[in-house]
Amino acid sequence: MSNDLLQDAKEEIVGMGKQGMAHPSTKPVLTGAAVGAVAGLVLPVLSIPIGLLAGAGWMFYKRLRP
Protein backbone atom coordinates (compact mmCIF):
# COMPACT_ATOMS: atom_id res chain seq x y z
CA MET A 1 0.00 0.00 0.00
CA SER A 2 2.82 2.39 0.82
CA ASN A 3 4.39 1.67 -2.55
CA ASP A 4 1.13 2.69 -4.26
CA LEU A 5 1.16 6.01 -2.38
CA LEU A 6 4.74 6.68 -3.42
CA GLN A 7 3.99 5.83 -7.04
CA ASP A 8 0.89 8.04 -7.02
CA ALA A 9 2.90 10.88 -5.45
CA LYS A 10 5.61 10.55 -8.08
CA GLU A 11 3.08 10.66 -10.91
CA GLU A 12 1.34 13.67 -9.35
CA ILE A 13 4.58 15.60 -8.87
CA VAL A 14 5.69 14.89 -12.44
CA GLY A 15 2.29 16.03 -13.71
CA MET A 16 2.43 19.20 -11.64
CA GLY A 17 5.93 19.89 -12.92
CA LYS A 18 4.95 19.44 -16.56
CA GLN A 19 1.59 21.21 -16.50
CA GLY A 20 2.33 23.90 -13.93
CA MET A 21 -0.72 25.90 -12.89
CA ALA A 22 -2.90 24.01 -15.39
CA HIS A 23 -2.61 20.83 -13.30
CA PRO A 24 -5.62 20.33 -11.00
CA SER A 25 -3.45 19.73 -7.91
CA THR A 26 -1.20 22.76 -8.20
CA LYS A 27 -3.58 25.44 -6.91
CA PRO A 28 -4.86 23.48 -3.88
CA VAL A 29 -1.30 22.57 -2.87
CA LEU A 30 -0.16 26.19 -3.19
CA THR A 31 -3.20 27.32 -1.20
CA GLY A 32 -2.34 24.81 1.53
CA ALA A 33 1.22 26.12 1.55
CA ALA A 34 -0.03 29.69 1.96
CA VAL A 35 -2.39 28.75 4.79
CA GLY A 36 0.40 26.84 6.51
CA ALA A 37 2.77 29.78 6.16
CA VAL A 38 0.21 32.12 7.74
CA ALA A 39 -0.29 29.62 10.56
CA GLY A 40 3.47 29.54 11.01
CA LEU A 41 3.50 33.31 11.25
CA VAL A 42 0.66 33.48 13.78
CA LEU A 43 1.40 30.48 15.99
CA PRO A 44 4.46 30.78 18.22
CA VAL A 45 5.29 27.06 18.09
CA LEU A 46 5.65 27.01 14.28
CA SER A 47 7.92 28.85 11.93
CA ILE A 48 6.88 30.04 8.49
CA PRO A 49 8.88 27.40 6.55
CA ILE A 50 7.58 24.56 8.72
CA GLY A 51 4.01 25.81 8.35
CA LEU A 52 4.46 26.17 4.60
CA LEU A 53 5.78 22.62 4.22
CA ALA A 54 3.13 21.18 6.52
CA GLY A 55 0.30 22.93 4.68
CA ALA A 56 1.57 21.94 1.26
CA GLY A 57 2.21 18.38 2.40
CA TRP A 58 -1.25 18.02 3.91
CA MET A 59 -3.01 19.30 0.79
CA PHE A 60 -0.83 17.14 -1.44
CA TYR A 61 -1.73 14.09 0.64
CA LYS A 62 -5.43 15.01 0.53
CA ARG A 63 -5.20 15.25 -3.27
CA LEU A 64 -3.71 11.75 -3.40
CA ARG A 65 -5.98 10.15 -0.80
CA PRO A 66 -9.25 12.15 -0.47
N, C-alpha and C positions, 0 to 999 in steps of 0.2 A: 504494500500500500504506500509506503514511504517513497518507493521508487517511482510510483505513478505520480505522486505530488511533485517530485523533482523533475520528472519529464515534462509534466504540464507547465511547471514554472519556467523551464528552459524555453519551451515553445512560446509561452506568453511573452517572455522577455525579448526573444528574437523578433516576434511580431511587433512589439512596441518599438523596438529599435528600427525596424524597417519602415513601419507606417507612421511613426511619430504621433502627432496629435490626432491623426485620423483613426488610430486604433481605439477600439471601445474601452480598453482598460487604462489608457494613459490619463485621461482627465480625472477619473475617480482616484487613481493612485496619487496624482499630484494634489488633488484636494485633500486627501488624507494626510499627505506630507505637510501641507499648509496648516491644517488643523492641529497636527501634532507639534509643529513648530510654535504655534501660538500657545498651546498648552505648556510647552517647555519654557516659554517666556513668562507665563503667568504663575506656574507652579514652582515653588522653591526647590522641590526635590528633583526636578528635571532640568536639563539644559536644552537649549534650542536644537542642537544637532541630534540629541537622543530622542527628543520629541518628534522631530522630523522623520527620523528613521523608523521609529515605532509606528507613527501614523501611516507612513507609506507602506511599511511591512504589513500592517493590519489590513489595509484596503487591498493590497495585492493578494493576500491570503483569502480575503472575502470574495475577490474576483475569481479565484481558483476553486474555492470550496464554499459556495453560497449557503 
